[in-house]
Amino acid sequence: MVGKKYAGLSFPFFLSQAVAITLEDAILALAKKSAIPVSDTLAQLVGYSWVIFWFNLSLPWYLRWPVNAGIIQPAILPFSPIRAVIGSLEQA
């Protein structure tokens, strides 16, 4: 443990994974009940795209505590669309 003040800061990341999986399962169940024919290849492509999108969106929630603790650098690139989205969400 880096310090007690960083305990639990990665919890939102892990909780969001459970929420995202539940949401994904609900959407898949609705899609299976619909009469829209979907090929297995298309379903896999959409599934992989969702995983990549969600992981890129939620990874900063996991990396917040090591950045705050000074373990990793907060910025590698001058601009991050993910940080822009999260920053706007935190200000709301």
C-alpha positions in Angstrom: 0.0 0.0 0.0 1.3 3.4 -0.9 -0.6 5.2 1.8 -3.9 5.2 3.7 -5.1 8.3 1.9 -5.0 6.3 -1.4 -7.1 3.4 -0.1 -10.2 2.7 -2.1 -9.4 5.2 -4.9 -9.5 2.4 -7.5 -12.9 1.2 -6.3 -14.9 3.3 -8.8 -13.0 1.5 -11.6 -13.9 -1.9 -10.4 -17.5 -1.0 -9.6 -17.8 0.5 -13.1 -16.7 -2.8 -14.6 -19.6 -4.6 -12.9 -22.0 -1.9 -14.1 -20.7 -2.1 -17.7 -20.9 -5.9 -17.8 -24.5 -5.8 -16.5 -25.4 -3.2 -19.1 -23.7 -5.2 -21.8 -25.6 -8.3 -20.8 -28.9 -6.4 -20.7 -28.3 -5.1 -24.2 -27.4 -8.5 -25.5 -30.5 -10.0 -24.0 -32.7 -7.3 -25.7 -30.9 -7.9 -29.0 -31.5 -11.7 -28.8 -35.2 -11.1 -28.1 -35.5 -8.8 -31.1 -36.2 -10.1 -34.6 -33.1 -8.4 -36.1 -30.8 -11.0 -37.6 -27.1 -10.5 -36.5 -24.2 -12.5 -37.7 -21.8 -14.0 -35.2 -18.9 -12.1 -36.8 -20.8 -8.8 -36.4 -21.7 -9.6 -32.8 -18.0 -10.3 -32.1 -16.9 -7.1 -33.7 -19.3 -5.1 -31.7 -18.4 -6.9 -28.6 -14.6 -6.3 -29.0 -15.3 -2.7 -30.0 -17.3 -2.2 -26.8 -14.6 -3.7 -24.6 -11.9 -1.5 -26.2 -14.1 1.6 -25.8 -15.1 0.9 -22.2 -11.6 0.0 -21.1 -10.1 3.2 -22.6 -12.9 5.2 -21.0 -12.6 3.7 -17.5 -8.8 3.1 -17.2 -8.2 6.6 -16.0 -10.4 5.9 -13.0 -8.0 3.1 -12.1 -4.9 5.1 -12.7 -6.0 8.1 -10.7 -4.4 7.0 -7.4 -0.9 6.2 -8.8 -0.9 9.6 -10.5 -2.0 11.3 -7.2 0.7 9.4 -5.3 3.4 10.4 -7.9 4.1 6.9 -9.0 3.3 7.5 -12.7 3.3 10.5 -14.9 -0.1 12.1 -15.4 0.4 13.2 -18.9 2.4 11.6 -21.7 0.6 13.4 -24.6 -0.3 17.1 -24.6 -4.1 16.4 -25.0 -6.2 13.4 -24.1 -9.9 13.1 -25.2 -10.5 10.7 -22.3 -9.2 13.2 -19.7 -11.3 15.9 -21.4 -14.5 13.8 -21.0 -13.7 12.8 -17.4 -12.8 16.4 -16.5 -16.1 17.6 -17.8 -17.9 14.8 -15.9 -16.2 15.8 -12.6 -17.0 19.4 -13.0 -20.8 18.7 -13.5 
